[in-house]
Amino acid sequence: MYRSVRVALCAATCAALSILPVAAQSVISAKSGLIHYVEGQALLANKPVDVRPGAYPDLKENTEFRTTEGRAEILLNPGAFLRISENSAVRMISARLSDTRVDFLSGSALIECDDLLGDKDNALTIVYQGAEVHLRKNGLYRFDSDPAQLRVYAGEADVKTAGGNILAVKGGRLLPLPNGVSTEKFDAKVHDALNRWAKRRSEYTSMANLSAAKYVRDNSTGWTSRGWFFNPYYGMYTYIPMRGMYHSPWGFYYYSPFTVYRVYEPPVMRSYGGGSGFNSSLGYNTMGRTSAGYSGTVASSGGSVSAPSTTASSAAAAPVSREGSGGGRGR
């Protein structure tokens, strides 16, 4: 039921996307830190930040970003979202895709990784008061400053503490920062307002992926890398994998242009033993009618870098940030 509603919501968007020019302008960037969404008030380098479709500021290296009465979403490596709560602050140390490093200063922050390669060419590290947290797997990671700790809801992180100890923190475990010596179990099913908001944001970007991936496939624009893609009808960026399909820790899917067809193809009807076989008038196999009605039919279903500021017209459905070195296999 939910999947049917989701596809229906995207149908009108896909129809509109289909009329866009095939040769959409693209801008390639090799940096993390696009400030994608702000809800409420936030400051970039101590100045009010204005985020709107077509005008996305970058969080540049050695620059601080702070929320007051608001929340914000920042795009890091392709497939990685940084979402921070009210009265929270971060600073960009390195915006390179090969070595993205963010200094978590205060408040609360969630990082969602949907397609993290976890190799030396695609590193993502969060620093807090001398402790370095290297995110190794797709998952959901939460940082808080009061009390100071890392919670891993899903995934795995390697932590080098301020004292030099190295610990592995897996899903369902937390580690006090910056000098924790052992991990503790916590209830990963308990969520607060930041988690619930992050889940909604994840659902929105997943829905924008569905029509964007179909646009790329239908218009043969080519998609040889994974990256961020601007969907003008949602007024936001979404993530498109290079191949396969990935899902967020919340359970929402991101399709590549080569797998999105599974969502839109009509159901295939199959017969299972004793059926009447192929029905030429309908174009597919059917089962014979029984006293209980028609049975035995099964519908196949789908399985289941940051960019510089640009105008909405020039960015329409354009792959704005794409990284050519990654992708990973589909889930």
C-alpha positions in Angstrom: 0.0 0.0 0.0 2.7 2.5 1.0 4.8 1.6 -2.1 1.8 2.3 -4.3 1.2 5.7 -2.8 4.8 6.6 -3.1 4.9 5.7 -6.8 1.7 7.6 -7.4 3.1 10.7 -5.8 6.1 10.6 -8.1 4.1 9.9 -11.3 3.3 13.6 -12.0 6.9 14.6 -11.3 8.2 12.0 -13.8 5.8 13.3 -16.4 7.1 16.8 -16.0 10.7 15.7 -15.8 10.3 13.9 -19.2 9.9 17.2 -21.0 13.2 18.7 -19.7 16.1 19.1 -22.2 18.2 16.0 -22.5 21.4 18.0 -22.5 21.0 19.5 -19.1 23.9 21.5 -17.8 26.1 19.8 -15.3 28.6 21.2 -12.8 31.2 18.8 -11.4 32.6 19.4 -7.9 35.0 17.4 -5.8 34.0 18.8 -2.4 31.7 18.1 0.5 29.7 20.7 2.4 26.7 21.9 0.5 24.2 23.4 2.9 21.1 21.8 1.5 18.3 22.7 3.9 17.8 25.0 6.8 14.6 25.0 9.0 14.6 28.0 11.2 17.6 30.2 12.0 21.3 29.4 11.3 24.6 31.2 10.9 27.4 30.6 8.5 30.6 32.3 9.5 28.5 34.3 12.0 26.2 35.6 9.3 22.6 34.5 8.7 22.4 31.9 6.0 19.9 32.0 3.2 19.1 28.6 1.7 16.6 28.3 -1.2 16.4 26.2 -4.4 19.1 27.4 -6.8 21.1 29.2 -4.0 22.8 26.7 -1.8 25.9 28.0 0.1 28.9 25.9 0.7 30.4 25.1 4.1 34.0 26.0 3.3 37.1 24.7 5.0 37.9 26.3 8.4 34.4 27.8 8.5 31.8 27.3 11.3 28.2 26.6 10.8 25.8 27.0 13.7 22.1 26.6 14.2 20.1 28.6 16.8 16.3 28.1 16.7 16.5 25.7 13.8 17.8 22.5 12.2 19.9 22.0 9.1 21.0 19.4 6.6 24.4 19.3 4.9 25.5 17.1 2.0 28.9 15.4 2.5 30.3 12.6 0.4 27.8 11.3 -2.1 25.2 9.3 -0.1 26.2 10.9 3.3 23.9 13.4 5.0 24.8 15.5 8.1 21.8 16.7 10.0 22.1 18.9 13.0 19.7 19.9 15.7 18.9 23.3 17.3 21.7 25.1 19.1 24.4 23.0 17.5 27.6 23.8 15.7 30.1 22.1 13.3 33.2 23.3 11.5 34.5 22.0 8.1 38.1 20.9 8.5 38.5 19.2 5.0 35.9 19.3 2.3 37.8 16.8 0.0 35.7 13.8 -1.0 38.7 11.6 -0.5 39.1 12.8 3.0 36.1 14.7 4.4 36.7 15.8 8.0 34.1 17.7 10.1 34.7 19.1 13.6 31.7 18.5 15.7 31.6 21.4 18.2 28.4 21.3 20.2 24.8 20.2 20.3 23.6 17.2 18.5 24.2 15.8 15.0 23.1 12.7 13.0 25.1 11.4 10.1 23.2 9.1 7.6 25.5 7.0 5.3 23.7 5.2 2.5 26.5 4.4 0.2 29.8 4.8 2.1 32.7 3.2 0.3 34.8 3.2 3.5 38.1 3.1 1.6 41.1 5.3 1.6 39.8 7.3 -1.4 36.4 8.0 0.3 37.0 8.7 4.0 34.6 10.4 6.3 35.8 11.4 9.8 34.2 13.4 12.6 36.4 15.0 15.1 35.4 15.9 18.7 37.9 17.5 21.2 40.8 15.4 19.9 38.9 12.2 19.3 38.6 11.0 15.7 35.6 9.0 14.6 36.2 7.2 11.2 32.9 6.0 9.7 33.5 2.6 8.1 30.1 1.3 7.0 26.7 2.5 5.8 24.6 3.3 8.9 23.4 6.0 11.3 25.7 7.7 13.7 24.7 10.2 16.4 27.0 12.7 18.1 26.0 14.7 21.3 28.0 17.1 23.4 25.9 16.9 26.6 26.7 14.2 27.6 29.5 13.9 25.1 29.2 10.6 23.3 28.9 8.7 20.0 25.9 6.4 19.5 25.9 4.0 16.5 22.4 3.0 15.6 23.6 1.0 12.6 26.9 0.6 10.9 30.4 0.6 12.4 33.0 3.3 13.3 36.6 3.2 14.4 37.4 5.7 17.1 40.8 7.0 18.0 40.3 8.6 21.4 42.0 11.8 22.6 44.1 9.5 24.8 45.3 7.4 21.8 43.1 4.3 22.3 41.5 2.7 19.3 38.1 1.1 19.6 35.5 -0.3 17.2 31.9 0.9 17.9 29.2 -1.2 16.2 25.5 -0.9 15.9 23.6 -0.6 19.2 26.7 0.6 21.1 27.8 4.0 22.4 31.1 5.4 23.4 31.7 8.4 25.7 33.8 11.1 24.1 36.6 12.1 23.9 38.3 9.6 26.2 36.0 6.6 26.4 37.8 3.3 27.2 35.0 0.9 26.4 31.6 0.8 24.6 28.2 0.4 26.3 24.9 -0.9 25.0 22.0 1.4 24.4 18.4 1.1 23.2 18.7 1.9 19.4 14.8 1.9 19.2 14.5 5.0 21.3 14.4 8.2 19.3 13.9 11.9 19.9 12.8 14.9 17.8 16.1 15.1 15.9 15.9 11.4 14.9 12.3 11.8 13.8 13.1 14.9 11.7 16.1 13.2 10.1 13.9 10.3 9.2 11.4 12.6 7.4 14.3 14.3 5.5 15.5 10.9 4.4 12.1 10.0 3.1 11.9 13.2 1.1 15.2 12.7 -0.6 14.4 9.1 -1.3 11.1 10.1 -3.0 13.0 12.7 -5.1 15.5 10.0 -6.1 12.7 7.9 -7.7 11.7 10.4 -10.3 15.2 11.7 -10.8 16.7 8.2 -11.5 13.8 7.6 -14.0 14.6 10.9 -15.8 18.2 9.9 -16.2 17.3 6.5 -17.5 14.5 7.7 -19.9 16.6 10.5 -21.4 19.9 8.5 -21.7 21.9 11.3 -20.2 24.5 8.9 -19.0 25.3 8.1 -15.4 28.7 6.6 -14.9 29.3 7.6 -11.3 27.4 8.1 -8.0 26.5 11.6 -6.9 24.0 14.3 -6.0 21.4 15.2 -8.5 19.1 18.3 -8.5 15.4 17.5 -8.9 13.7 20.9 -9.7 10.2 19.7 -9.1 11.0 18.7 -5.5 13.3 21.8 -5.2 16.1 19.7 -3.7 19.0 17.5 -4.3 18.8 13.8 -4.1 21.3 10.9 -4.2 21.6 8.6 -7.2 23.9 5.5 -6.9 26.1 4.5 -9.8 24.5 1.0 -10.0 22.2 -1.2 -8.0 20.0 0.3 -5.3 20.8 1.3 -1.7 18.6 1.9 1.3 18.9 4.3 4.2 19.0 3.1 7.8 15.4 4.2 7.9 14.4 1.8 5.1 14.0 4.2 2.2 15.4 3.3 -1.2 17.8 5.0 -3.6 17.7 3.6 -7.1 20.2 3.9 -9.8 19.0 4.6 -13.4 19.6 0.9 -14.1 17.3 -0.4 -11.4 14.6 2.2 -11.1 12.6 0.5 -13.9 11.7 -2.2 -11.4 9.4 0.3 -9.7 7.6 1.4 -12.8 7.2 -1.8 -14.8 3.7 -3.3 -14.8 3.2 -6.4 -12.8 4.1 -9.7 -14.4 1.6 -12.4 -13.9 2.8 -15.9 -13.5 1.0 -19.2 -13.2 1.9 -22.0 -10.8 0.9 -25.5 -11.9 -2.4 -26.5 -13.5 -3.0 -23.1 -15.0 -4.4 -22.3 -18.4 -1.0 -20.9 -19.5 -0.5 -17.9 -21.8 -3.6 -15.8 -22.4 -3.2 -14.2 -25.9 -6.0 -11.6 -25.2 -4.3 -10.3 -22.1 -0.6 -10.8 -23.0 0.4 -12.8 -19.9 -0.1 -16.1 -18.2 -3.3 -16.6 -16.2 -4.6 -19.2 -13.8 -7.9 -21.0 -14.2 -10.9 -19.8 -12.2 -11.7 -21.8 -9.1 -14.5 -21.8 -6.6 -12.5 -19.3 -4.6 -11.9 -17.0 -7.6 -8.6 -16.5 -9.4 -5.5 -17.5 -7.6 -1.8 -18.1 -8.0 -0.9 -14.7 -9.6 2.1 -12.9 -8.2 3.1 -9.3 -9.0 6.8 -8.8 -9.3 8.0 -5.7 -7.5 11.2 -3.6 -7.1 13.5 -4.8 -4.4 13.2 -4.0 -2.2 29.7 16.6 -4.8 28.5 19.0 -3.2 27.9 21.7 -5.7 28.6 25.4 -6.1 25.6 27.6 -6.0 23.7 27.7 -9.3 20.4 28.9 -10.6 17.3 26.7 -10.6 17.0 27.0 -14.3 20.5 26.0 -15.1 20.5 23.2 -12.5 17.2 21.7 -13.6 17.6 17.9 -13.3 21.4 18.2 -13.6 23.9 16.0 -11.9 25.5 18.6 -9.8 28.0 16.6 -7.8 29.2 13.3 -9.0 32.2 11.2 -7.9 33.7 8.8 -10.5 35.6 6.5 -8.2 32.7 4.8 -6.4 29.4 3.1 -6.6 29.4 -0.2 -4.8 27.2 -3.0 -5.4 23.5 -2.7 -5.0 21.6 -4.0 -2.0 
